[in-house]
């Protein structure tokens, strides 16, 4: 019956399209920045409703190599609006891109993840990154970048924490404002997301956030307010979740009373990419564009206006917002496609990757690597397979990724050839690849995998340390859209194999008067207190972008001193985090969780730990050593 219902709806859509009232086919009025009111007055009701619904999944599906989805202007882009040729209204293109342009073809620059950019604390650098992303977007024909993600990091297990900046309102808003300014300085729109209270991935389509008003405004809305009032982003994306019983995309209080009324926002409000069963109600609440859009949504809105259930006044407000957006774009102006300096952008990614490194431990000045260090026992599969960024919409299909082994070799160090051989061989096996975090088939095409750690036998490990001047071990963690992290070994905690590798490497190195450095190539906070004493130095590099191996080698060698500071707290125990009592530890599917109580109120991150010095932390918000 569901299939029959879909067929009937599709047939109705065709009929409605054919029967929709239209003006003369004569082209007598063309949209310009100066005649929006006249164009709006000349539009038919059906043309108005069609402008508020995107053109479908086709462009994104083309990026996933699915048959019969081709011919789009920018393959792999997240979506497009609909054109109205009669009035000279073009379709405009939206692309994912918190860490760079996510398209089908390779070639865009993969910059460090947002959490790494925030670690730099450098707003001028972050603005440069935004400008570079904007330049690549206009060159590709993209009009609006769906970035930055700027939800507050509420819990260490949040699946998209790497896409966000911080647990702190001021840091989050300053980083977001910088990157928005950068993107929009290139003539490309930024779309801040995910408004609002989208702090978990578990059950993200149906999760109802239950939160008190003060906490909501002081913590989870305040960073949005600062950035929106400060930078006037072209778009704001409404999130999937509900807040206090009302779906955000239908939440008049959040979308109209707060966003437009209290904050004075005048740009376009668009939906996240699903949950559109009540399109007219979304428009009524304050949404201007439903993405990615389906034909039957147009017809539902059309009928609701005809039946008086949705006012044409509100419809016109939304259409006017869309026209105001369209006339600002490269597509409308016809000045996109300009070349950019790929080498300069790669150099910027390298600089930003180094700036985001945080030195957590440096006993006896282990780092920078002394001049006498020439030979390195480089351990851990992620030393040879860098995790450059997360999965899902935060993935960038870059032309290359520089792993740490290549970065250290380029810096003049010699790596143990036997270790390199066995790790490369292991990484090519099926058992090595850990299932990609995130949304199944989508993450398969929109992300890179992480790896299960390899067990190195004592004889090989001892021989490698004998030949080396120092041992460096990389611990890797991936994260992704669609799933939160697990409170398990191999995820928040070290796996047994990782723990054994660190323990044995430390013991063997120290027996010979040598040292061990741990590099954390991770997308999220993990437990470190139980094993950090084994390491002489710990360098947190997050997801450092495509040039990450070079950037990390710059810091290890001392060519660039570490200046990064933690934008989040590393707890001693997960249970010490106030939100841990009300964060869904669900791995079996969405049906198990329907709401999340923010019972901890404003006790988020350092705001809690600062008030409770009796609760120790592994590394505090703002911590970071240097040479």
Secondary structure, DSSP 8 states (H G I E B T S, - for coil): -HHHHHHHHHHHHHHHHHHS----SS------TT-HHHHHHH--HHHHHHHTB---SHHHHHHTT-TT----SSTT-SEE---BGGGTB---EEEE-TTS---SSS-------HHHHHHHT-HHHHHHHHHHHHHHHHHHT--EEE--B-----STT-TTGGGS--SSHHHHHHHHHHHHHHHHHTT-EEEEEEETT----TTTTT-EEE--HHHIIIIIIHHHHHHHHHH--SEEEE-SSEETTEEGGG-HIIIIIIIIIIT---SEEEE-SS--TTHHHHHHHT--BBSS--HHHHHHHHHHHHTTSS-HHHHHHHHHHHHHHHTTSHHHHT-------HHHHHHHHHHHHHHT-EEEEEGGG--S--TT--EEEEESGGGTS---S-BGGG----S----HHHHHHHTT-EE-HHHHHHHHHHHTSGGGEE--SSSTHHHHHS---EE------HHHHHHHHHH-SEEEEEEEE--BTTB---SSBTTTB--HHHHHHHHHHHHHHHHTT--EEEEEEESS----TTTGGG-SEEEE--S--TTHHHHHHHHHHTSS------SS-EESSGGGSGGGGGS----S-GGG--EEE-TTTT--THHHHTT-TTS-EEE-TT--B--
